């Protein structure tokens, strides 16, 4: 029996769920005497007694059920209460934590919390091949992202290194998949992304052969779908390398790979083909491409290029047709009135203000400005050639523009017509056209009046210039060109304080107005506000970095501030921009001479003489330098040049003879003095030199020269006496006020002369004593603007167009300078 084991009946997991507890029978409560008694009396309102099991409000009370059985009243059991030692099931399906056995002491635990915490997750084994492949693939994707980010930040070298690293790791990834036998799981998209990014980075770093090789790997791989489009990138590289025939071939091959569904992409490729034909000079082929685009999907840029191609072929009818097509291109923009609030609704007004300057509106303004620029440029280009005269051509263009959506450009074309008359020196026609705008809208009226003011300023009719400047300011007070012209008229009247105020106002309206900034600096120099003038020119230099004129003004201002070192630095920058300017070189030599650096002064004076051998100040300094260093033969070379420049000046010829005398060539000196005496027989200095030389050489002509010298000296004395007596007589008759005025004028002239820049140079030997050593003297030297005679004069602020234009040849502010 010990080895006999009774078989335990297998537990029924679904047993016990159909047992009925009459406690929950609510339908027979009306027939339940105990329940009715509890309702009628206070028996049911007694506080519940504490029970062993949860949910028992009373115990031991018999209850008769609808089936007639008497059960003990245990109260309403709560959820999860223990009945007969077993957990109450929550549904007819066994849930977690329930069991069919009614074992005493089992607790309700549906979540299994009594079993403790869950065991820790198993760590992934990274040494598995599949895990290695996943990590490597993630690394490749990260490298591609880092490469693109580096490119966006401008670090092209780092972007290329990341792309190369991604390409190397992608190859390792492919090999590992092949070794694992998962070749079919190779990520083709990842390979494509790696190669494309590498090719882009090669192209960005101008490594074109490597970029073409990478693109070729993608194009030749049949597994890559739509790879033929990348031939556009390859064609772009050939364009950069100026291999235009191959570029056109690749563009056409790309067109073959792109279906008609991608209309926009095909149009862009056709635009590239037309542009390359223009670069090749094949304008007829370019016209065919652009005409095809205009017929399929017209745009402003293609219309403008079509006008240029017809202009290159001098096809007048083609230019007219192309211009008409350009005007007919729709801009697809809503009217500006949509940004104007039409009621007093605060919310709608705030909305209008919000969208008035948003990115979409800014993009619309840029597109409209670009289209207007193309139209204006095309009209100005074809107007002189489409008709027999440029006036008729402009009239045709104006009529076409007035009947198009660019009607507001008609007035600008009229102003350009006036500018064309100016270039042809027909000022009367230009003035007549500009005067027709006096009764038009304020914007156009202001522009025309500004140009008229500039014209009259050039003609030195300052009253008319001021009148039209006032008209321009009345029409548009915020027109910087009008304010500059008004300031120029005050500058001419020497009312520098008022001129400075107008220039300041122009700068407040347009901080980039270079004419106002430059003229303000010149005005401050006149007012002796050198610090303010220096500030203006430094600001102007930040705008016009390569302007030699601005650099010279800075050098001149520093020199007036007695800072020669800074002046030399700025003049060196002037020389770097205009290395062949003799005036700038001479000025730099003056500054070095003032600093006592004779070697540098000699170098720059020689360079200035080489470029312009007619500057008498340079010739005189070089000749005096070589006389002081006793290099008389070189000094004679410069004196001979001075004789060619001033043949009637006897001084230079006497210097040549003196150099011969000092070098010991007495015979040559005597011959030179004789030649001078023949040309200037009454020159006393020449006769004195002839007498002394004849005595030293023992010549017989000494008596003849002596008698001539006495006669000339006597005539000179008589002449001086007559001049002296005449001066005394005029002095007695001169009024005291006139004398004071003359003295004042004399001092004023001396003062003006003193304002000129002076330079200490060696003096030439005195003509009355050629044998004595020379002594230094003060020579006045003034610098003339290396860029022309208008350096110290204000510019006009006149503009051709009301809107800004990128073409410098259409800006009166750059062309019309006051005389």
C-alpha positions, 0 to 999 in steps of 0.5 A: 500500500505504501507504493500505491498512490491514489489518483487525484481528481483533476481540477476543473478550472471552470467549476464554481462559477455557476453557484448562485448566492441568494444574497444578490437576489433583488427581485424577491425583496418585496416578499422578504420579511426580514428585509421589509422589517429592516426597512420599516424599523430602525433595525436596518439603520444600526451601525455595521458590526465588525466582521472577520471578512470584508463586506460583512455588516452583520452575521448569524442572521437568518435570511430566507431566499426566494427558493425557501432556503435559510441562509445566514445574513452576512451583509453585502460583500464588497468587491474581492471579498472572500467567500468560503475561503476562495476569491470571488471570480470577476468574470466567467473567464478565468483571469490572472490570479484566480483559481477554481479551488477555494483554498482558505487564505488566498488573497485577491491579486489580479496583477500578480504583485505578490510574485515580486519584481519582474526579472531583469531583461537579458542584455543584447549580445553585441558580438552577434553578427546581426547586431554588428550590422545594425550598429554599423548601419546606424553609424553610416546614417549618422555620418551622412547627417553629420556631413550634411550639417557640416555643409550647411554650416559652411565647413566643406572640408569636414563635410567631405571627410564625413562623406568619405568615412560614411562611404568606407563604412558602407562598404564594410557593411555590404561585405559583412552582409555578404559574409553572413549570407544576407546579400539580399538584405543589402540596403540599396537606398543607403548605398544611394544616399552615401554615393550621392552625398559623397558626389555632392561634397566633392563638387562643393570642394571643387574636386570635379573629377572625383565628383563625376566618378561618384555620379558615374557609379550611381548612373551606371548602377541599374539597381538605382531607380531614376538615377538618370536625373543625376546627369543634370548634376554632371552637366552642371559640373561640365559647365563649371569646367567650361566644357559646354558641348558635353554639358549640352549632351548630358542635359539632353540625356537627362531630358530623355530620362525624365517623363512629361509628368515632371513638367517643371523639371523639364522646363528648368533643364531646357533653361540650362540648355538655352543658357549654355547655348548663349555661353557658346555664342549659338544664339539661334539655338538658344532662341529655339530653347527659350521660345519652346519654354515661353510656349509651354511655361512662360516666365519672366527670366526666360522672356528676358533671356529671349530679348537678349538673344534677339538683341545679340542677333540684331533681329528688331522684329524678334526683339519686339515680339520677345518684349511683348511676351515678356510683358504678357507673363503673369506675375500671379500676385494679388494686388497690394490693396489686400494689405490695406485695412478697409474698416475699423475692426481692430482685429482685422487691422492687426491682421493686416499689419501682421501679414504686411511684412511677413515672408510671403509678402516679402517674397512677392515684393522681391519677385515683383521688383525682379520682374520690373528690373527685367522689363526696364533693362530690356526696354532700355536695351532694345529702344535705341535699335528697334526703330530708326531713332532711339526716341521712336524706340523709347516711345514704342516701349512706353506705349507697350508698357502702358498697356501692360501690367507694368504701367507704373514703369512708363514714367521711369522709361521717360526719365531714361529717355531724358538720360539718353539725351544727356549722354548724347549731349542734347541737354535741351531735349533732356530738360524739356522731357524732365520738365514735363513731370512737374505736374505728375505724381509726387514720386515721379515729380521728385525724381525728375526735379532731382535730375533737373537740379543736378543738370543746372548745378553742372551748368553752374546755374545755382539758382535754378539748381536750388529751385528744382532741389526745393521742388523735389523736396516738396514733392518728397521730403524723404528723397535723399538725392534732393537733400544732397542737391540742396546741400550742394547749393548751400555748399557753393554759397559757402554756408557750410553749416546749413549744407551739413544739416541737409547732408545729415538729413539725407543720411537719416533718410538713407544711411547708405547714401554715399554722396551725402556721407562724402559731401558731409565729410568735405563740409566738416573739413571746411568747418575745420571739424576734422574729427567729424570729417574723419568719422565720415570718411571712415564710415564711407570706407566701410561701404566703398572698400576699394575707393582710392578717393576715400582713402586719399581723403582719409590721408589728407584728413590725417595730415591736417590733424598732424598725424603723418604716420597715418597719412602715409599708411592710407596713401600706401593703400591708395598706391595699392589700388592705383599704383600708376597715379603720379599725383598720389606718388608725389604726395607720398614722397612729400610726406616722406620728405617731411619725415626726413626720409630722403631715400623713400622720398627720392624713390616715390618722386622718381616713380612719379616722374617716370609716370608723368615727367611734366610735374614741375614740383617733382622736377624741381625737387629731383634736380635740387636733390642731385645738386645737393648730392653733387650729382650734377649730370643727373641734375642737368637731366631734370633741368633739361626736362624743365626747359622743355616744359617752360622754355621761356623761363631763363632760370632753368637754363641758368641752372644747367650752365651752373651745373656744368660750371660746378662739374668743372666743364667750363667750356660747356658752361661758357657755351651754355651762357652764350646761348642764354645771352643770345636768347635773353640779351638783357639778363643781368645774371647771364652777363655776370656769369659770362664776365667771370668765366671769360676772366677766369679763362682769359678770353678776349670777349671779356671787355665786350661782356663787361660793357654790355653788363654795365649798359644792362645794369644802368638800364635796370637801375633807370627802370627801377627808379621809374617804377619806384617813383611811380609807386610813390606817386600812386601811394600819395594818391591812394586813399587810406581805405583803399590801402587797407583793402589792398593790405587785407587782400594781400594777407588773404592771398598769403593766407590762401597760399598758406593753406596749401600743403608745404614741403621742405625741399632743397633749394636750387642754387641762387642765380646771382651766386652760382658758386655758393652752396645752396641753402634750404628754402620753403617751397609750396606744394599742393596735391591734386586729386589722383582721380581727377580735378573733382576730388574736393567737390561735392557730388550730386545726389540725382538718380535716374530711376525712382527705384534702385537699379543695379546698373551703374551707368544709369546713376546720375549720382555716379556720372554728374559731378559739379564743375 
